[in-house]
Amino acid sequence: MISKKADRTAGALTVVIGGVALMEAVKLFQYRAGLWNGDHIFPFMIGIGLVLSGIALTVRGGAAHASIKLFPKGRKAVVLAAVPALLIVYLLLMTIAGYTASTLVCSLLLFRMIGSMRWVWAVLAAVLLTGAMYLIFIVWLMTPLPAANWMGVSL
Protein backbone atom coordinates (compact mmCIF):
# COMPACT_ATOMS: atom_id res chain seq x y z
CA MET A 1 0.00 0.00 0.00
CA ILE A 2 1.26 3.47 -0.85
CA SER A 3 1.92 5.64 2.19
CA LYS A 4 -0.44 8.39 3.21
CA LYS A 5 2.49 10.74 3.74
CA ALA A 6 3.49 10.46 0.07
CA ASP A 7 -0.11 11.11 -1.00
CA ARG A 8 -0.38 14.14 1.25
CA THR A 9 2.92 15.51 -0.05
CA ALA A 10 1.86 14.97 -3.67
CA GLY A 11 -1.54 16.50 -2.92
CA ALA A 12 0.03 19.59 -1.37
CA LEU A 13 2.39 19.96 -4.32
CA THR A 14 -0.56 19.64 -6.71
CA VAL A 15 -2.43 22.38 -4.84
CA VAL A 16 0.63 24.65 -5.11
CA ILE A 17 0.96 24.02 -8.87
CA GLY A 18 -2.77 24.66 -9.26
CA GLY A 19 -2.37 27.90 -7.34
CA VAL A 20 0.38 28.99 -9.75
CA ALA A 21 -1.93 28.25 -12.69
CA LEU A 22 -4.69 30.28 -11.04
CA MET A 23 -2.30 33.22 -10.50
CA GLU A 24 -1.43 33.10 -14.21
CA ALA A 25 -5.14 33.09 -15.05
CA VAL A 26 -5.61 36.22 -12.93
CA LYS A 27 -2.72 37.92 -14.79
CA LEU A 28 -4.26 37.00 -18.15
CA PHE A 29 -7.77 38.09 -17.12
CA GLN A 30 -7.11 41.68 -18.23
CA TYR A 31 -6.65 40.50 -21.83
CA ARG A 32 -10.02 38.73 -21.98
CA ALA A 33 -12.48 39.14 -24.82
CA GLY A 34 -15.33 38.20 -22.47
CA LEU A 35 -15.85 36.41 -19.18
CA TRP A 36 -15.88 32.92 -20.74
CA ASN A 37 -13.54 33.46 -23.67
CA GLY A 38 -9.97 34.63 -23.64
CA ASP A 39 -6.47 33.56 -22.69
CA HIS A 40 -7.34 33.20 -19.01
CA ILE A 41 -9.84 30.34 -19.33
CA PHE A 42 -7.44 27.42 -19.92
CA PRO A 43 -5.07 28.16 -16.99
CA PHE A 44 -8.12 28.86 -14.81
CA MET A 45 -9.73 25.49 -15.57
CA ILE A 46 -6.42 23.64 -15.16
CA GLY A 47 -5.74 25.46 -11.88
CA ILE A 48 -9.19 24.65 -10.47
CA GLY A 49 -8.79 20.99 -11.46
CA LEU A 50 -5.34 20.75 -9.89
CA VAL A 51 -6.40 22.45 -6.66
CA LEU A 52 -9.49 20.25 -6.25
CA SER A 53 -7.55 17.08 -7.10
CA GLY A 54 -4.75 18.05 -4.74
CA ILE A 55 -7.19 18.68 -1.90
CA ALA A 56 -8.89 15.33 -2.52
CA LEU A 57 -5.54 13.54 -2.56
CA THR A 58 -4.40 15.29 0.61
CA VAL A 59 -7.62 14.56 2.50
CA ARG A 60 -8.19 10.96 1.36
CA GLY A 61 -4.56 9.91 1.59
CA GLY A 62 -3.91 6.30 0.63
CA ALA A 63 -7.56 5.19 0.85
CA ALA A 64 -7.98 5.15 -2.92
CA HIS A 65 -5.08 2.72 -3.45
CA ALA A 66 -6.53 -0.33 -1.74
CA SER A 67 -7.83 -2.02 -4.91
CA ILE A 68 -5.23 -0.90 -7.47
CA LYS A 69 -3.33 -3.70 -9.19
CA LEU A 70 0.19 -3.12 -10.40
CA PHE A 71 -0.29 -4.18 -14.02
CA PRO A 72 -3.12 -5.91 -15.91
CA LYS A 73 -2.70 -9.37 -17.37
CA GLY A 74 -3.99 -11.15 -20.45
CA ARG A 75 -6.00 -9.28 -23.08
CA LYS A 76 -6.00 -6.02 -21.07
CA ALA A 77 -2.20 -5.95 -21.08
CA VAL A 78 -2.12 -6.50 -24.86
CA VAL A 79 -4.64 -3.67 -25.42
CA LEU A 80 -2.70 -1.43 -23.04
CA ALA A 81 0.45 -1.89 -25.13
CA ALA A 82 -1.30 -1.91 -28.52
CA VAL A 83 -3.16 1.39 -28.23
CA PRO A 84 -0.09 3.68 -28.02
CA ALA A 85 1.60 1.60 -30.73
CA LEU A 86 -1.46 1.99 -32.97
CA LEU A 87 -1.46 5.76 -32.43
CA ILE A 88 2.18 5.92 -33.55
CA VAL A 89 1.28 3.83 -36.62
CA TYR A 90 -1.62 6.26 -37.21
CA LEU A 91 0.77 9.21 -37.34
CA LEU A 92 3.09 7.40 -39.74
CA LEU A 93 0.21 6.10 -41.86
CA MET A 94 -1.28 9.58 -42.14
CA THR A 95 1.71 10.81 -44.14
CA ILE A 96 1.32 7.94 -46.63
CA ALA A 97 -2.40 7.17 -46.82
CA GLY A 98 -3.72 10.61 -45.86
CA TYR A 99 -6.01 11.73 -43.07
CA THR A 100 -9.22 10.08 -44.22
CA ALA A 101 -7.94 6.56 -44.91
CA SER A 102 -5.68 6.42 -41.85
CA THR A 103 -8.47 7.70 -39.57
CA LEU A 104 -10.85 5.08 -40.93
CA VAL A 105 -8.40 2.20 -40.45
CA CYS A 106 -7.11 3.23 -37.03
CA SER A 107 -10.52 4.11 -35.60
CA LEU A 108 -11.82 0.73 -36.80
CA LEU A 109 -9.00 -1.04 -34.98
CA LEU A 110 -9.46 1.07 -31.85
CA PHE A 111 -13.20 0.36 -31.79
CA ARG A 112 -12.43 -3.35 -32.03
CA MET A 113 -9.68 -3.30 -29.37
CA ILE A 114 -11.07 -0.91 -26.77
CA GLY A 115 -14.79 -1.16 -27.43
CA SER A 116 -14.81 -4.90 -28.09
CA MET A 117 -17.35 -4.25 -30.85
CA ARG A 118 -18.37 -6.78 -33.43
CA TRP A 119 -16.87 -6.10 -36.88
CA VAL A 120 -20.14 -4.81 -38.37
CA TRP A 121 -20.65 -2.25 -35.62
CA ALA A 122 -16.98 -1.30 -35.55
CA VAL A 123 -16.99 -0.63 -39.32
CA LEU A 124 -20.19 1.43 -39.01
CA ALA A 125 -18.80 3.44 -36.08
CA ALA A 126 -15.48 4.00 -37.88
CA VAL A 127 -17.22 5.21 -41.04
CA LEU A 128 -19.48 7.54 -39.03
CA LEU A 129 -16.56 8.90 -37.01
CA THR A 130 -14.39 9.43 -40.09
CA GLY A 131 -17.24 11.10 -41.94
CA ALA A 132 -18.01 13.39 -39.01
CA MET A 133 -14.34 14.35 -38.58
CA TYR A 134 -14.02 14.98 -42.32
CA LEU A 135 -17.12 17.18 -42.28
CA ILE A 136 -16.00 19.14 -39.22
CA PHE A 137 -12.30 19.62 -39.95
CA ILE A 138 -12.00 19.59 -43.72
CA VAL A 139 -15.35 20.95 -44.92
CA TRP A 140 -16.48 23.34 -42.19
CA LEU A 141 -13.20 24.46 -40.58
CA MET A 142 -11.15 24.10 -43.80
CA THR A 143 -8.23 22.65 -41.87
CA PRO A 144 -5.42 21.50 -44.15
CA LEU A 145 -4.85 17.84 -43.27
CA PRO A 146 -2.49 15.39 -44.98
CA ALA A 147 -3.64 13.91 -48.29
CA ALA A 148 -2.68 10.49 -49.57
CA ASN A 149 0.84 10.30 -50.98
CA TRP A 150 1.62 7.20 -53.06
CA MET A 151 5.09 6.88 -54.61
CA GLY A 152 5.67 10.62 -54.50
CA VAL A 153 2.32 11.50 -56.08
CA SER A 154 -0.07 13.43 -53.87
CA LEU A 155 -3.68 12.23 -54.24
ABEGO torsion letter per residue (X at the ends): XBBAAAAAAAAAAAAAAAAAAAAAAAAAAAABABAABEAAAAAAAAAAAAAAAAAAAAAAEAAAAAABBABBBEAAAAAAAAAAAAAAAAAAAAAAAEAAAAAAAAAAAAAAAAAGBBAAAAAAAAAAAAAAAAAAAAAAAGBBBBBBBBGGBBX
